[in-house]
Amino acid sequence: MAGGDLDSGIEMVLVPPVRDLGDGFNVRRALPSAKRRMVGPFIFFDRMGPVKFGAGDGLDVRPHPHIGLATVTYLLEGEILHRDSLGSVQAIRPGEVNWMTAGRGIVHSERTDPALRPGGPALSGVQTWLALPESREETEPAFVHYGTDALPGFEAEGIKLRLIAGDTDGLISPVKTASPTLYADVVLDAGARWPVPKDHIERGFYILSGTVAVEGQDGTFGADQLVILKPEAEVVLRATEATRLMLVGGEPMAEKRFIYWNFVSSRPERIEQAKADWREGRFAGVDGEPDVIPLPPEPPGRIKYR
């Protein structure tokens, strides 16, 4: 934030650290953080890129496991080829949604299609994880793809909103969630005013580009900040320039969540079991991809779950 103090409507502002994954591909992880673990069911928020790979290069995330969560991939530019242990093979492009429910366990890879590599592909997007309710943590894994035409939205007075998941402002997304959820892609023209919906208890917005001010408050918020709102606060944003942001939220989880590597659970012993299962090769694999990401080495002493 530039200037001014937080008013009663803003709970906190998080500035995610930047991690370079190689070839200039940066990821900014806004959740979980030391100050805030979750917003509604969202327990992980990664801003991927933007990046322009060199000719012949691309994204290569080898097969890796998940439990107890749903992963959501949403691209702004480029394309990713998803493969998983259910046999799913699906390219995702801007404006589409790949929703993968890990449940009791799934393995997937994320790569750039070989056909796109010669031209030096671009990639930009957001990947989030949503914790599953305790009653559904061990559900059967599943994968669903939604095209751009499936997502509802509206345009009015300099505001363009596409609802990715959940419900808001009378819109209901066809994306099947496990708990009350709010996830939207919002584009604001310079000068546009937008009252942030109050449909859900926990809300936050991540600014992808541009700058916004909160009416009645000094200062502005800019790109790559996650702004978390207080419950039921009346917040009206004004775009001081053309702005794009992701709105996240939902109902808070009733139980505490533990997260270690790619595993999420309400029970730490379940994470220990998942670690052992991956180490011993008991997860189903991805066809044609035997080279997997190994379990990270554990630091000395007791593991501290985030």
C-alpha positions in Angstrom: 0.0 0.0 0.0 1.3 3.5 -0.8 0.5 6.0 1.9 -2.2 6.0 4.6 -3.2 3.5 7.2 -5.6 0.5 6.9 -9.1 1.4 7.7 -11.7 -0.8 9.4 -12.6 -2.6 6.2 -9.1 -4.0 5.5 -7.8 -6.8 7.8 -4.3 -7.1 6.3 -2.2 -6.8 3.1 0.2 -9.6 2.1 3.1 -9.1 -0.3 4.1 -12.6 -1.5 7.8 -13.5 -1.9 9.1 -14.3 -5.4 10.5 -17.7 -6.2 12.4 -18.3 -9.4 11.7 -21.8 -10.8 14.3 -21.4 -13.6 14.3 -19.9 -17.1 12.9 -16.7 -15.7 9.7 -18.4 -14.5 8.7 -16.6 -11.3 6.0 -17.7 -8.8 4.6 -15.5 -6.1 3.0 -17.5 -3.3 0.5 -15.4 -1.4 -1.1 -18.3 0.6 -0.2 -19.8 3.0 1.8 -17.1 4.7 3.1 -16.6 8.2 0.4 -14.0 8.8 -2.5 -15.7 7.1 -3.0 -19.4 6.3 -6.4 -19.4 4.5 -9.1 -17.2 3.0 -12.3 -19.3 3.1 -11.3 -22.7 1.7 -8.3 -21.3 -0.2 -5.2 -22.6 1.5 -2.8 -22.0 -1.4 -2.5 -19.1 -3.9 0.3 -19.0 -6.5 0.6 -16.3 -9.1 2.5 -17.9 -12.0 4.6 -15.8 -14.3 4.2 -14.0 -16.6 7.1 -15.6 -18.5 8.2 -16.0 -22.1 10.2 -19.2 -22.4 13.0 -19.5 -24.8 12.6 -21.5 -28.1 12.3 -25.2 -27.3 11.6 -24.6 -23.6 8.4 -24.7 -21.6 6.8 -25.8 -18.3 7.8 -29.2 -17.0 6.3 -30.1 -13.7 6.9 -33.9 -13.2 4.2 -36.1 -11.6 3.6 -35.3 -8.0 0.8 -36.3 -5.5 -1.9 -34.5 -3.6 -4.4 -35.4 -0.9 -7.2 -33.6 0.9 -7.7 -30.7 -1.5 -8.9 -29.5 -4.9 -6.5 -27.8 -7.2 -7.7 -25.0 -9.6 -5.7 -23.9 -12.6 -6.8 -20.6 -14.3 -4.6 -19.1 -17.1 -4.4 -15.6 -18.3 -2.0 -16.4 -21.2 -0.5 -19.6 -22.7 -1.4 -23.2 -22.3 -0.7 -26.1 -19.9 -1.2 -29.8 -20.7 -2.5 -31.7 -17.6 -2.2 -35.4 -17.2 -3.2 -37.4 -14.1 -3.4 -40.9 -12.5 -7.1 -41.1 -13.5 -6.0 -41.1 -17.2 -7.1 -37.5 -17.8 -5.3 -35.7 -20.5 -6.5 -32.1 -20.9 -5.0 -28.8 -22.3 -6.1 -25.7 -20.4 -6.1 -22.3 -22.1 -7.0 -18.8 -20.9 -10.5 -18.4 -19.4 -10.9 -22.1 -18.9 -10.9 -24.0 -15.6 -9.2 -27.3 -14.7 -10.6 -28.5 -11.4 -8.9 -31.5 -9.9 -10.2 -33.1 -6.7 -7.4 -35.0 -4.9 -9.5 -36.5 -2.1 -7.8 -39.6 -0.9 -5.0 -39.2 -3.4 -4.2 -38.3 -7.0 -1.0 -37.7 -9.0 -0.6 -35.3 -11.9 1.9 -33.6 -14.2 1.8 -30.1 -15.8 3.8 -29.5 -19.0 3.9 -27.4 -22.1 2.8 -29.4 -25.1 5.8 -30.3 -27.3 4.1 -28.7 -30.3 4.1 -25.3 -28.7 7.8 -25.3 -27.6 9.6 -24.3 -30.8 8.1 -20.8 -30.8 9.1 -20.0 -27.2 5.7 -20.2 -25.4 4.4 -17.6 -23.0 2.7 -18.5 -19.7 0.8 -16.5 -17.1 -1.9 -17.6 -14.6 -3.0 -18.5 -11.1 -3.1 -21.8 -9.4 -5.0 -22.3 -6.1 -5.7 -25.1 -3.7 -9.0 -25.4 -1.8 -9.0 -27.5 1.3 -11.8 -30.1 1.4 -14.2 -30.3 4.3 -13.3 -33.0 6.8 -16.2 -35.1 5.7 -14.9 -35.1 2.1 -11.1 -35.3 2.6 -11.1 -39.0 1.6 -13.5 -38.7 -1.3 -12.7 -40.4 -4.6 -10.3 -38.3 -6.8 -11.8 -36.6 -9.8 -10.9 -34.2 -12.7 -13.3 -31.9 -14.5 -12.5 -29.3 -17.3 -14.8 -26.3 -17.9 -14.6 -24.3 -21.1 -14.8 -20.5 -21.3 -18.5 -20.5 -22.3 -19.4 -22.4 -19.1 -18.5 -19.6 -16.7 -21.2 -16.9 -16.0 -20.4 -13.2 -15.7 -21.5 -9.7 -16.3 -20.3 -6.4 -17.8 -21.5 -3.0 -16.5 -20.1 0.5 -15.9 -16.5 -0.3 -16.5 -16.6 -3.7 -14.7 -16.2 -7.1 -16.2 -16.6 -10.1 -13.8 -16.3 -13.8 -14.7 -17.3 -16.1 -11.9 -14.9 -19.1 -11.8 -16.5 -20.9 -8.8 -19.1 -20.5 -6.2 -21.8 -17.8 -6.2 -22.0 -14.0 -6.0 -24.3 -11.1 -7.1 -27.0 -13.6 -8.2 -24.5 -15.6 -10.4 -23.9 -19.3 -9.8 -20.9 -21.1 -11.4 -21.4 -24.6 -12.7 -18.0 -25.6 -11.2 -18.8 -28.1 -8.4 -17.2 -27.0 -5.1 -17.1 -28.9 -1.8 -17.9 -25.9 0.4 -19.2 -22.3 0.1 -16.7 -20.6 -2.2 -16.1 -17.3 -4.0 -13.7 -17.1 -6.9 -13.8 -14.6 -9.7 -11.8 -12.8 -12.3 -12.5 -9.1 -12.2 -11.4 -6.4 -14.8 -11.9 -2.7 -13.9 -11.6 0.2 -16.3 -9.7 3.2 -15.1 -12.1 5.2 -12.8 -14.5 2.3 -12.3 -16.2 1.9 -8.9 -16.9 -1.7 -7.6 -18.5 -2.6 -4.3 -16.8 -5.9 -3.3 -19.6 -8.5 -2.8 -20.5 -9.4 0.8 -21.9 -12.9 -0.1 -19.3 -14.7 2.0 -17.7 -14.3 5.4 -14.0 -14.3 4.3 -12.9 -12.3 1.2 -9.7 -11.1 -0.3 -8.5 -9.9 -3.7 -5.1 -10.4 -5.4 -4.2 -7.6 -7.8 -2.7 -9.0 -11.0 -2.1 -5.6 -12.7 -3.1 -2.0 -12.1 -3.9 0.0 -9.0 -7.0 0.4 -6.8 -8.0 2.7 -4.0 -10.5 2.0 -1.3 -13.1 4.8 -1.1 -12.9 6.6 2.2 -9.3 5.6 2.7 -6.0 7.2 1.8 -3.4 5.4 -0.4 -3.6 2.7 -3.0 -3.0 -1.0 -3.5 -1.0 -2.3 -6.4 0.1 -5.4 -8.4 1.0 -8.5 -6.5 -0.6 -7.6 -3.3 -3.2 -9.8 -1.6 -5.7 -7.6 0.3 -7.8 -9.4 2.9 -11.0 -7.8 4.0 -12.7 -7.9 7.4 -15.9 -9.9 7.6 -19.0 -8.0 6.5 -17.0 -4.9 5.8 -18.5 -2.5 3.2 -15.6 -2.0 0.8 -15.9 0.0 -2.5 -12.9 -0.2 -4.8 -12.0 2.5 -7.4 -9.6 1.7 -10.1 -7.0 4.5 -10.5 -5.9 2.8 -13.7 -7.0 -0.2 -15.7 -6.9 -3.1 -13.2 -7.3 -6.9 -13.1 -7.7 -8.8 -9.9 -8.8 -12.2 -8.6 -11.5 -12.3 -5.9 -11.3 -15.2 -3.5 -13.3 -16.2 -0.4 -15.9 -18.4 1.1 -16.9 -19.8 4.5 -14.0 -20.5 6.9 -13.1 -24.1 7.6 -14.5 -25.5 10.8 -11.4 -27.5 11.6 -7.7 -26.5 11.5 -5.8 -27.6 8.4 -2.2 -28.9 8.2 -0.2 -28.5 5.0 3.1 -30.2 4.1 4.5 -30.2 0.6 1.5 -31.1 -1.6 -0.6 -32.7 1.1 -3.5 -31.0 3.0 -5.4 -32.6 5.9 -7.2 -32.0 9.1 -5.1 -34.8 10.7 -1.2 -34.6 10.8 -1.1 -38.4 10.9 -2.8 -38.6 7.5 -0.1 -36.4 6.1 2.5 -38.8 7.5 0.7 -41.7 5.8 0.7 -39.8 2.5 4.4 -39.1 2.8 5.1 -42.8 3.4 2.8 -43.8 0.5 4.6 -41.6 -1.9 8.0 -42.6 -0.7 7.1 -46.3 -1.1 5.4 -45.9 -4.5 1.9 -46.7 -3.4 0.2 -43.9 -5.3 -1.1 -44.6 -8.8 1.1 -43.2 -11.5 0.6 -41.1 -14.6 0.8 -43.2 -17.8 4.0 -42.8 -19.7 5.7 -40.6 -17.0 7.8 -42.7 -14.7 10.1 -39.8 -13.6 8.4 -38.3 -10.6 9.2 -35.5 -8.1 10.6 -37.2 -4.9 9.4 -36.4 -1.4 11.5 -33.4 -0.2 14.1 -34.2 2.4 12.9 -33.5 5.9 14.8 -31.0 8.0 16.4 -32.2 11.3 14.2 -32.3 14.3 10.4 -32.3 14.4 8.5 -31.4 11.3 6.5 -28.2 11.7 3.3 -28.2 9.7 2.3 -24.8 8.1 
